[in-house]
């Protein structure tokens, strides 16, 4: 096996694997570099891998961070800003100082009092988009 490293001013990391065929060794190498499609959360003294696509929103409440899914709420030890950096910003957006929303779980939006919006999720749960984050939300949502 030959390893070549090419450093340049481009900020994007690119990995190219040249091989005769894709075998288990190649798959293992690729898995080392792929983003993990899950977060770690705790529920009832058990630890779970939570698929990113199952997350409705994340919320900071005092010193705790909660991951809200369809029927369950997990707790994580990560900080909200750390999770925000891990999540795909095409689909996840901060809507308040304490909440990051998954746009793929959004059903509708309604203008609310004082420049805020109310977001209704596909499970009928509602969260508030605060004034500070409304403009970014509107751009990302296409309003």
C-alpha positions as CSV (number, residue, x, y, z in Angstrom):
1,X,0.0,0.0,0.0
2,X,1.3,3.5,-0.9
3,X,0.3,6.6,1.1
4,X,0.6,10.0,-0.5
5,X,-0.2,13.3,1.3
6,X,-0.6,16.5,-0.7
7,X,-1.0,19.7,1.4
8,X,-2.3,22.8,-0.2
9,X,-4.1,26.0,0.8
10,X,-7.5,24.5,-0.1
11,X,-9.6,24.2,3.2
12,X,-11.4,21.1,1.9
13,X,-10.1,17.7,3.0
14,X,-10.2,15.2,0.2
15,X,-9.3,11.5,0.5
16,X,-8.9,9.4,-2.6
17,X,-8.6,5.6,-2.4
18,X,-7.4,3.8,-5.5
19,X,-7.9,0.1,-5.5
20,X,-8.6,-2.9,-7.8
21,X,-11.8,-3.9,-5.9
22,X,-13.7,-2.8,-2.8
23,X,-13.2,-5.4,-0.1
24,X,-13.7,-5.5,3.7
25,X,-10.3,-3.7,4.3
26,X,-11.3,-0.8,2.0
27,X,-14.7,-0.6,3.7
28,X,-13.0,-0.4,7.1
29,X,-10.7,2.4,5.9
30,X,-13.7,4.3,4.5
31,X,-15.7,4.0,7.7
32,X,-12.8,5.7,9.6
33,X,-13.3,8.9,7.6
34,X,-17.1,9.0,7.3
35,X,-19.1,11.2,9.5
36,X,-21.0,9.2,12.1
37,X,-24.7,9.3,11.3
38,X,-25.6,9.3,15.0
39,X,-25.3,11.1,18.4
40,X,-24.9,9.4,21.7
41,X,-27.7,9.9,24.2
42,X,-28.7,8.4,27.6
43,X,-32.2,7.3,28.7
44,X,-33.0,5.3,31.8
45,X,-29.3,4.6,32.7
46,X,-28.7,3.2,29.2
47,X,-26.7,4.7,26.4
48,X,-28.0,4.7,22.8
49,X,-26.8,5.7,19.3
50,X,-29.4,8.1,18.0
51,X,-29.7,8.4,14.3
52,X,-29.4,12.0,13.1
53,X,-32.4,11.6,10.9
54,X,-34.5,10.6,13.9
55,X,-33.8,13.9,15.8
56,X,-36.6,16.5,15.9
57,X,-34.7,19.1,17.9
58,X,-32.1,19.6,20.6
59,X,-32.6,21.7,23.6
60,X,-30.5,23.1,26.4
61,X,-32.2,23.4,29.7
62,X,-30.1,24.7,32.6
63,X,-27.0,22.4,32.6
64,X,-28.6,19.6,30.6
65,X,-28.9,19.0,26.8
66,X,-31.8,17.0,25.6
67,X,-32.3,15.3,22.2
68,X,-35.9,15.1,21.2
69,X,-37.1,12.3,18.9
70,X,-40.5,11.1,17.9
71,X,-41.4,9.4,21.2
72,X,-38.4,9.6,23.4
73,X,-36.2,12.3,24.9
74,X,-32.5,11.5,25.5
75,X,-29.9,13.4,27.5
76,X,-26.4,14.0,26.3
77,X,-23.2,15.2,27.9
78,X,-22.2,17.3,24.9
79,X,-22.6,21.0,24.8
80,X,-25.2,22.5,22.4
81,X,-22.6,24.4,20.4
82,X,-20.6,21.2,20.0
83,X,-23.7,19.4,18.7
84,X,-24.4,22.3,16.4
85,X,-21.0,21.9,14.8
86,X,-21.5,18.2,14.3
87,X,-24.9,18.5,12.6
88,X,-25.5,19.2,8.9
89,X,-26.3,22.9,8.7
90,X,-28.4,22.3,5.6
91,X,-31.0,20.7,7.8
92,X,-30.3,21.8,11.4
93,X,-30.7,25.4,12.4
94,X,-30.6,27.3,15.7
95,X,-34.0,28.8,16.4
96,X,-33.3,30.2,19.8
97,X,-30.5,30.5,22.3
98,X,-31.4,27.0,23.6
99,X,-32.9,25.1,20.6
100,X,-31.5,23.6,17.4
101,X,-34.3,22.4,15.0
102,X,-34.2,19.7,12.3
103,X,-35.9,21.3,9.3
104,X,-36.8,17.9,7.9
105,X,-39.2,17.4,10.9
106,X,-40.9,20.8,10.4
107,X,-44.6,20.6,9.3
108,X,-45.6,24.4,9.4
109,X,-44.7,27.8,10.6
110,X,-47.0,30.5,11.9
111,X,-46.2,34.2,12.7
112,X,-46.4,34.8,16.4
113,X,-46.5,37.8,18.6
114,X,-43.5,40.2,18.9
115,X,-41.8,39.1,15.7
116,X,-41.4,35.5,16.8
117,X,-42.7,32.4,14.9
118,X,-44.2,29.2,16.1
119,X,-42.9,26.0,14.4
120,X,-45.1,22.9,14.4
121,X,-43.3,19.7,13.9
122,X,-44.6,16.6,12.2
123,X,-45.3,15.0,15.6
124,X,-47.5,18.1,16.4
125,X,-45.1,19.4,19.0
126,X,-44.5,23.2,18.9
127,X,-41.4,25.2,19.5
128,X,-40.8,29.0,19.3
129,X,-38.4,30.7,16.9
130,X,-37.2,33.8,18.7
131,X,-36.8,37.2,17.0
132,X,-33.0,37.0,17.0
133,X,-33.1,33.9,14.8
134,X,-36.1,34.6,12.6
135,X,-34.2,36.1,9.7
136,X,-31.8,33.2,9.4
137,X,-34.6,30.8,9.7
138,X,-36.6,32.5,7.0
139,X,-33.7,32.4,4.6
140,X,-33.0,28.7,5.2
141,X,-36.7,27.7,5.1
142,X,-37.2,29.7,1.9
143,X,-39.6,32.3,3.2
